[in-house]
Amino acid sequence: MAELKVRNRLASFLQLLQPKFMEVKERNNVAVEQSEGTVASITGWSQIPFHRIEDNLGLLPILSNSNSIPLMYLSGFGNECASEDPRCPGSLPEGQNNPQVCPYNLYAEQLSGSAFTCPRSTNKRSWLYRILPSVSHKPFESIDEGHVTHNWDEVDPDPNQLRWKPFEIPKASQKKVDFVSGLHTLCGAGDIKSNNGIAIHIFLCNTSMENRCFYNSDGDFLIVPQKGNLLIYTEFGKMLVQPNEICVIQDVSPFNVVAWHGNYTPYKYNLKNFMVINSVAFDHADPSIFTVLTAKSVRPGVAIADFVIFPPRWGVADKTFRPPYYHRNCMSEFMGLIRGHYEAKQGGFLPGGGSLHSTMTPHGPDADCFEKASKVKLAPERIADGTMAFMFESSLSLAVTKWGLKASRCLDENYHKCWEPLKSHFTPNSRNPAGPN
């Protein structure tokens, strides 16, 4: 496994504990392309299962600085897909899933991502044909949990607006940090035993995993890389994911699958392919127009987590304050910046950092943004060119970890000051003050 010379940062991982509810809101073409990039997946809570490679179990993230790794991708989100190793033609059984004897004497194994009783239209499952079934492994071994946690009560709740400076990537010359040891839980909510909740992790690493691998049985991983390239080995094949792409991982073993078919598979998506919608008259459209993925809760219309992006687009609304408006929300909002400058806060909110506005905590444009946007002469304009910001929005009240508040040493203690210059413009004797237009 090649060692990455450039340090890597995954700006955020969102761990979802309801994988069967994952869906795409905007059904653009899922990336089917040859891509340079990185691969990653992320593991669970306080106990990280550890396996040796010979156990045939786990995910194997490899850091890569190669720009020419040729990979072919199957097309279509939610499609029924199939693949087999070209060295074993005909390894997929014909006409049935579980023959008495599989081609090449493989083992048939089903991976279920939904309950058997779900309607057929929502059933998620794949059949894999493998050299050995995944049950043939040695006992799990615990390793030190490091900075991965699901203890949401280790610090008192903090309703303040929180912002983090870019998280520091360790230098390989000082300490090698691989995918597992580079996981740091920032915040989260819910209960692993009831299979309901989310966790947001920051991933910092500088070297590939060697002679160990892991799998996550707690839920799906949505991975948003910010810097560097990763190569993910999954039991369904390899994926390269680079900044401005995302991927979702559900699977187990990368080592001994010869063929598979089904609709419960890892996938990747290039955010530049998202077809942006915006207001063409006045005011803002509902922010749900920017939603890429949703993990539903049991309440209709309420999400365990929405994945939202703020990509380059046109702004043409008349008589409108165009930046994001001031807001209090019944949802929690975690934001990150992959690249560029976020329109509502040109300074302080930097790529590789993040912010958290908890349930009903007020937030919005900083003073400089408000003054400029209130006075500018409106005309059609490009917004956020060269920028990609994202948000995890959740109906759960996210608790921040000790690492997030203290040990990371990245919390911006001066975040609140960006709103201090705001001043009153109240004109009690004039209902219609003169504006720029």
Secondary structure, DSSP 8 states (H G I E B T S, - for coil): ----SS-EEEEEEEEES-GGGEEESS------S----B------SS---BB-GGG--SBEEEE---S---------TT--EEEE-TTSTT-S-SS-SS-SS-GGG-EEEEEESS-TTS-GGG--EEEEEESS-TT-----B----TB----TTSS----S-EEE-------TTT----TTTTEEEEEEEEETTTTEEEEEEEEEESS---S-BB---S-EEEEEEEES-EEEEETTEEEEE-TTEEEEE----SSSEEEEEES---EEEEGGG------SSBS---GGGGEEEEEE-SSTT-EEEEEEEE-SEEE--BT---S---B--SSEEEEEEEES--TT-SSS--TT-EEEE-TT--B---HHHHHHHHHS----EEESTT-EEEEEEESS--EE-HIIIIIT--B-TTGGGGGTT------TT-SS-----
